[in-house]
Amino acid sequence: MKQEFKQHIIDELKKRNYKETTVNQYSSQLFKLFEYYSGIVPLEISKEKVLKYAQSLIAKKRSQSSIKIFSYACNFYFDELNNKKHGNYNLKLPPIREVKAVFFTQGEIIDMIRTKNNLKHRTIIALMYSCGLETSELLNIKVKHISLSPKKPSIQIVDNYGKIRRKAILSGKVIPLLKNYYTSFEPEEWFFYGAKDKNKRYSPASVRKMIDDTISDCHLNPLLKAKSLKLSYIKHLTELDVPLISILGNLGIYSFDTHLIYSKKIYGNYEIDFSPIDKLINKNLETENFKDLEHLVFELQNSDEIDYLMEGLGCFRNGLLRAGVIFLWSAVIKNIRQKIIDSTELSVINKELQILVPKIKQIKNVDSFEFIKDETTLHLSERVGLYGKFEKNELINSCLGLRNKCGHPSNYKPEMQKVKAFVEDILNMVYKKQSYKQLN
């Protein structure tokens, strides 16, 4: 098959403003059909022969979507382009294969961003997740599409023909990354350009391979792919109580059938097996007071600490105050242990510890603290100069005291004001006293 003939079909598809993915799918299906009947001039392939070839695809257990694309491609070439009047092929389509959607957790995405040394790769992952971008949408971004307006920083998301599809709000956590990337790489037209030429877009295959490699390096589920970042963006917004229909509308997705597809991906085959009279509705907590905790997730370096913090935030969002306090304290005490190790020689730590508990085992590393009571750790933090007496007493009496009440099997229910005070105390006394490296 001559290259000129192939290019002619591709050009005709592009003239009709088909998306790049559709152009590739239609042309690929047609070229395979023409190759199958290589002894026949393409325009002489009859409707019967098209049906015979389609049946061979069905026998090979090709997916329903693949058969549909083949049918649409043939309609385009034979009927629309060449007026051969094949009409409807009336194919008996195979059943839709149920493919279970796979999602990243927020912790996994943060870990991927945090562990990437390559600034371009780090920026790509953060931007795709934070804005819910497909690979093609990411690579269509030009420098002119990005606005860092103080009031409403955003990116214009365009299709393959430069038509604006939507506007994505830029997270304040991602903006420093974008600025750092811009300063380092100095893009001129395409924001993410090829390795050797600033006038060419970065390769989609390179993005997908980079994300696959990152997933492998982080030992995550190998079924996760680049497209899972957008799915996870949608899933996580629904978990934050944003209606799915609003999320899809914001992404420029309005088709009813597509809404059904996403609904199934996000919620699965959900069966309603109860009545609202059977369950009490929990009013959502005001989470404004926990925004500083959310910022911490992107600043911390210890993955265990991040996990505890995220578990705590999840509990607070769902009204589980006791559980939230316990998880949050787990992050705090892990942080204090690490700071003691980082700031003081082991010989000094063990000398002071012996004064507090004479027969205690010696500390060798941060894991050794697992055998030491939290209260003892806080007394030790004062003796090595990490905290003053007032701060230590506040941490023991107010913070650890609340944690112990919440952890004790009883009917105790902390008041919201006490939880807010607990959060404020640990932020001021534990986290705001230190300087963590930002993602950028």
VOGU-3710 file (C-alpha; in Angstrom, 3 decimals, decimal comma):
1> mkqefkqhii> 0,000/0,000/0,000  1,517/3,302/-1,099  2,389/5,890/1,505  0,665/8,600/-0,554  -2,612/6,673/-0,347  -2,308/6,306/3,438  -1,522/9,986/3,844  -4,542/10,917/1,699  -6,891/9,088/4,115  -5,223/10,664/7,151
11> delkkrnyke> -5,492/14,118/5,587  -9,194/13,608/4,805  -9,868/12,599/8,408  -8,042/15,666/9,693  -10,019/17,934/7,338  -13,152/16,841/9,177  -11,666/17,926/12,515  -11,523/14,444/14,006  -9,445/14,206/17,199  -5,905/12,907/16,811
21> ttvnqyssql> -6,783/9,675/18,609  -9,765/9,131/16,265  -7,614/9,805/13,191  -5,095/7,223/14,388  -7,770/4,638/15,249  -9,752/5,005/11,994  -6,692/4,982/9,747  -5,194/1,995/11,576  -8,399/-0,049/11,213  -8,708/0,800/7,521
31> fklfeyysgi> -5,077/-0,003/6,728  -5,440/-3,416/8,391  -8,562/-4,109/6,309  -6,782/-3,097/3,097  -3,799/-5,279/4,039  -6,124/-8,224/4,710  -7,497/-7,883/1,158  -4,162/-6,861/-0,334  -5,044/-8,416/-3,711  -8,064/-6,148/-4,107
41> vpleiskekv> -8,115/-2,422/-4,815  -9,459/-0,815/-1,570  -12,443/0,814/-3,274  -13,470/-2,587/-4,704  -13,808/-4,230/-1,283  -17,500/-5,117/-1,041  -19,798/-4,784/1,926  -19,850/-8,598/2,218  -16,061/-8,701/2,452  -16,112/-5,975/5,138
51> lkyaqsliak> -18,631/-8,078/7,102  -16,510/-11,212/6,689  -13,447/-9,386/7,997  -15,498/-7,978/10,925  -16,598/-11,508/11,833  -12,945/-12,588/11,930  -12,267/-9,776/14,418  -15,195/-10,888/16,571  -13,905/-14,496/16,428  -10,545/-13,213/17,684
61> krsqssikif> -12,419/-11,730/20,662  -11,712/-8,102/19,844  -13,448/-5,679/22,201  -16,821/-4,112/21,458  -15,237/-0,652/21,195  -12,671/-1,967/18,691  -15,430/-3,446/16,473  -17,411/-0,202/16,672  -14,387/1,848/15,636  -13,826/-0,499/12,684
71> syacnfyfde> -17,466/-0,047/11,617  -17,276/3,761/11,877  -13,983/3,808/9,957  -15,532/1,799/7,092  -18,584/4,081/7,037  -16,234/7,040/6,709  -14,123/5,571/3,894  -16,725/3,778/1,786  -19,840/5,913/2,305  -18,741/9,405/3,338
81> lnnkkhgnyn> -15,503/9,698/1,391  -16,271/7,575/-1,697  -20,094/7,281/-1,792  -20,041/3,452/-2,078  -23,300/3,229/-0,097  -22,426/0,253/2,110  -24,952/1,515/4,640  -25,303/0,080/8,148  -23,266/-3,096/8,715  -25,643/-4,362/11,456
91> lklppirevk> -22,854/-6,206/13,241  -23,718/-8,320/16,275  -21,352/-6,771/18,740  -19,657/-8,786/21,478  -20,637/-7,918/25,082  -18,786/-5,069/26,758  -15,843/-6,285/28,785  -16,006/-5,147/32,371  -12,667/-3,491/33,109  -12,298/-2,491/36,738
101> avfftqgeii> -10,862/0,993/37,113  -7,624/1,324/39,089  -6,877/4,425/41,152  -3,878/5,957/42,868  -4,222/6,896/46,509  -3,309/10,493/47,360  -0,344/9,162/49,312  0,949/7,274/46,273  0,742/10,362/44,064  2,503/12,514/46,654
111> dmirtknnlk> 5,181/9,829/46,953  5,654/9,792/43,161  6,059/13,579/43,059  8,316/13,700/46,108  10,694/10,960/44,944  11,240/12,240/41,385  14,625/13,941/41,026  13,915/15,105/37,474  12,196/18,515/37,682  10,346/18,086/34,368
121> hrtiialmys> 8,977/14,694/35,417  7,971/15,975/38,851  6,137/18,904/37,264  4,338/16,672/34,754  2,983/14,281/37,402  1,894/17,118/39,720  0,174/19,007/36,878  -1,616/15,973/35,423  -3,075/15,010/38,798  -3,859/18,493/40,118
131> cgletselln> -5,694/19,545/36,928  -7,108/16,165/35,844  -5,216/16,116/32,532  -4,946/13,451/29,868  -1,530/13,028/28,260  -2,628/14,822/25,074  -4,051/17,752/27,081  -0,791/18,092/28,995  1,312/18,135/25,834  -0,948/20,668/24,085
141> ikvkhislsp> -0,152/23,277/26,740  1,740/26,272/25,399  3,443/28,956/27,429  0,680/31,425/26,465  -1,987/29,111/27,940  -0,684/29,554/31,505  -1,852/32,484/33,604  -0,371/33,031/37,059  -2,809/35,791/37,968  -2,734/36,241/41,770
151> kkpsiqivdn> -6,531/36,109/41,956  -7,197/33,079/39,760  -4,135/31,234/38,395  -5,215/28,840/35,649  -4,322/26,926/32,490  -6,317/26,934/29,266  -6,753/23,309/28,165  -6,958/22,965/24,380  -7,623/20,110/21,956  -5,314/18,979/19,159
161> ygkirrkail> -6,599/21,760/16,921  -5,933/24,546/19,415  -9,584/24,981/20,417  -10,031/25,837/24,094  -11,964/23,066/25,855  -11,890/24,295/29,433  -9,956/26,253/32,025  -8,204/24,371/34,843  -7,523/26,106/38,156  -3,880/25,919/39,251
171> sgkvipllkn> -3,184/24,725/42,774  -0,977/26,923/44,932  1,104/23,807/45,637  1,887/23,369/41,934  2,669/26,991/41,032  6,178/26,949/42,642  6,975/23,842/40,582  5,819/25,532/37,358  7,896/28,623/38,088  10,957/26,543/38,887
181> yytsfepeew> 10,475/24,489/35,713  10,014/27,633/33,571  13,191/29,201/34,964  15,206/26,016/34,449  13,956/24,961/30,999  12,963/28,335/29,466  10,190/27,005/27,178  9,325/29,302/24,265  6,156/27,854/22,672  5,347/24,347/23,931
191> ffygakdknk> 5,544/24,257/27,727  6,831/20,676/27,653  9,061/20,405/24,599  11,180/17,624/23,080  14,646/16,780/24,349  16,397/18,173/21,266  14,035/20,785/19,862  12,092/23,506/21,702  9,759/23,816/18,710  8,481/20,250/19,075
201> ryspasvrkm> 6,137/18,900/21,730  7,343/16,391/24,278  6,510/12,854/23,133  3,336/11,143/24,487  5,254/7,855/24,575  7,929/9,515/26,739  5,307/10,731/29,233  3,673/7,312/29,463  7,019/5,521/29,853  8,149/7,969/32,537
211> iddtisdchl> 4,961/7,391/34,530  5,195/3,601/34,067  8,798/3,700/35,308  7,823/5,866/38,299  5,012/3,458/39,209  7,499/0,589/39,036  10,143/2,470/41,072  7,567/3,221/43,788  6,409/-0,445/43,777  2,798/0,495/43,012
221> npllkakslk> 0,082/-1,533/41,277  1,411/-2,231/37,734  -2,126/-1,817/36,358  -1,868/1,919/37,106  -1,117/4,022/34,030  -0,847/7,687/32,984  -4,617/7,809/32,440  -5,089/6,712/36,069  -3,978/10,202/37,174  -7,083/11,782/35,625
231> lsyikhltel> -9,333/9,021/36,957  -7,833/9,487/40,420  -8,402/13,256/40,177  -12,109/12,566/39,561  -12,313/9,855/42,230  -10,638/11,984/44,896  -12,915/14,963/44,185  -15,976/12,734/44,657  -14,485/11,589/47,971  -14,329/15,275/48,924
241> dvplisilgn> -18,104/15,421/48,289  -17,948/17,191/44,910  -20,821/15,795/42,759  -19,597/13,688/39,829  -21,786/15,614/37,379  -20,093/18,877/38,442  -16,610/17,375/38,064  -17,336/16,054/34,573  -18,939/19,344/33,545  -15,808/21,164/34,690
251> lgiysfdthl> -13,752/18,762/32,543  -15,936/19,582/29,518  -17,610/16,136/29,520  -21,360/16,433/28,870  -22,413/13,263/27,016  -24,941/11,204/29,006  -23,352/7,927/27,889  -19,913/9,145/28,950  -21,335/10,181/32,327  -22,623/6,628/32,784
261> iyskkiygny> -19,200/5,211/31,909  -17,447/7,443/34,447  -20,102/6,746/37,070  -19,410/3,026/36,731  -15,651/3,566/36,882  -15,846/5,740/39,991  -18,606/3,996/41,940  -18,578/0,494/40,425  -21,771/-1,561/40,236  -23,256/0,028/43,326
271> eidfspidkl> -26,223/-1,813/44,793  -28,565/0,091/47,086  -29,304/-2,341/49,903  -30,617/0,084/52,525  -33,095/2,925/52,976  -32,197/6,447/54,184  -34,386/5,747/57,205  -31,828/3,106/58,237  -28,873/5,503/58,461  -28,292/8,870/60,072
281> inknletenf> -26,854/11,595/57,843  -23,640/13,092/59,194  -23,425/16,801/58,456  -20,074/17,667/56,978  -17,627/19,273/59,367  -16,224/22,667/58,572  -12,694/21,745/57,540  -11,276/25,274/57,203  -9,393/24,728/60,457  -7,520/21,778/58,976
291> kdlehlvfel> -6,191/23,481/55,836  -2,736/23,965/57,365  -2,605/20,213/57,940  -3,392/19,619/54,274  -0,460/21,849/53,283  1,816/19,795/55,531  1,191/16,676/53,444  3,119/18,280/50,578  5,934/19,505/52,819  6,821/16,438/54,882
301> qnsdeidylm> 9,530/14,020/53,798  8,753/10,953/55,922  6,256/8,668/54,144  4,983/7,078/57,401  4,354/10,519/58,855  2,483/11,513/55,685  0,328/8,359/55,883  -0,662/9,052/59,505  -1,428/12,675/58,683  -3,623/11,729/55,723
311> eglgcfrngl> -5,471/9,104/57,762  -6,125/11,756/60,401  -7,413/14,258/57,846  -9,697/11,624/56,364  -11,139/10,926/59,811  -11,698/14,639/60,519  -13,524/15,068/57,185  -15,906/12,258/58,100  -16,581/13,429/61,634  -14,424/10,716/63,279
321> lragviflws> -12,714/13,095/65,695  -11,318/10,502/68,101  -9,694/8,478/65,344  -8,375/11,669/63,727  -6,659/12,735/66,956  -5,013/9,309/67,340  -3,667/9,248/63,782  -2,480/12,835/63,995  -0,627/12,180/67,240  1,093/9,184/65,590
331> aviknirqki> 2,488/11,588/62,973  3,537/14,076/65,677  5,415/11,623/67,892  7,178/10,160/64,846  8,265/13,677/63,918  9,584/14,432/67,425  11,529/11,157/67,570  13,225/11,944/64,258  14,111/15,473/65,389  15,724/14,136/68,569
341> idstelsvin> 17,880/11,759/66,482  18,754/14,460/63,939  19,649/17,161/66,467  21,512/15,258/69,185  24,362/12,741/69,375  23,329/9,235/70,438  25,662/9,316/73,451  23,904/12,422/74,779  20,433/10,972/74,042  21,227/7,784/75,953
351> kelqilvpki> 22,812/9,655/78,885  19,689/11,810/79,327  17,400/8,814/78,822  19,198/6,893/81,593  18,463/9,771/83,973  14,765/9,559/83,103  14,496/5,742/83,120  17,641/4,154/84,652  17,242/0,594/83,304  15,994/1,454/79,806
361> kqiknvdsfe> 17,616/-0,003/76,676  19,938/2,252/74,743  18,723/4,153/71,698  20,467/3,068/68,465  18,211/4,650/65,850  14,752/6,188/65,474  13,104/2,735/65,502  14,371/2,196/69,057  11,794/4,734/70,268  9,028/2,191/69,645
371> fikdettlhl> 9,810/0,749/73,098  9,716/4,144/74,879  6,533/5,745/76,184  5,440/8,907/74,422  5,552/10,875/77,668  9,153/9,789/78,247  10,019/10,867/74,692  8,590/14,327/75,399  10,580/14,644/78,653  13,673/13,606/76,691
381> servglygkf> 12,949/16,250/74,034  13,175/18,919/76,742  16,410/17,516/78,188  18,166/17,571/74,788  17,053/21,156/74,172  14,416/20,520/71,548  11,577/22,080/73,586  11,304/24,373/76,561  9,568/23,339/79,765  6,316/25,153/78,890
391> eknelinscl> 6,103/23,565/75,420  6,869/20,126/76,797  4,157/20,448/79,457  1,631/21,641/76,871  2,460/18,694/74,610  2,077/16,256/77,510  -0,959/17,712/79,255  -2,999/19,062/76,337  -1,953/17,070/73,261  -0,899/13,679/74,613
401> glrnkcghps> -3,638/13,969/77,229  -6,318/14,323/74,531  -4,762/11,512/72,506  -4,907/9,159/75,528  -8,537/10,064/76,239  -9,431/9,350/72,593  -7,511/6,055/72,607  -9,038/4,764/75,843  -12,039/2,424/75,377  -14,781/4,665/76,775
411> nykpemqkvk> -17,716/6,805/75,702  -15,557/9,930/75,586  -16,309/12,212/72,628  -13,993/15,212/72,179  -15,607/18,561/71,486  -14,775/20,237/68,206  -13,150/23,162/70,011  -10,766/20,804/71,826  -9,768/19,146/68,542  -9,163/22,545/66,944
421> afvedilnmv> -6,970/23,543/69,896  -5,099/20,232/69,625  -4,409/20,827/65,919  -3,333/24,422/66,543  -0,943/23,375/69,338  0,854/20,713/67,315  1,104/23,010/64,300  2,672/25,798/66,367  4,864/23,696/68,639  5,916/20,856/66,334
431> ykkqsykqln> 5,606/21,777/62,682  5,954/25,549/62,426  9,203/25,444/64,392  10,950/23,551/61,633  11,727/24,123/57,956  10,963/21,355/55,529  12,124/21,284/51,921  9,307/22,205/49,575  8,549/20,058/46,540  10,113/22,622/44,282
//
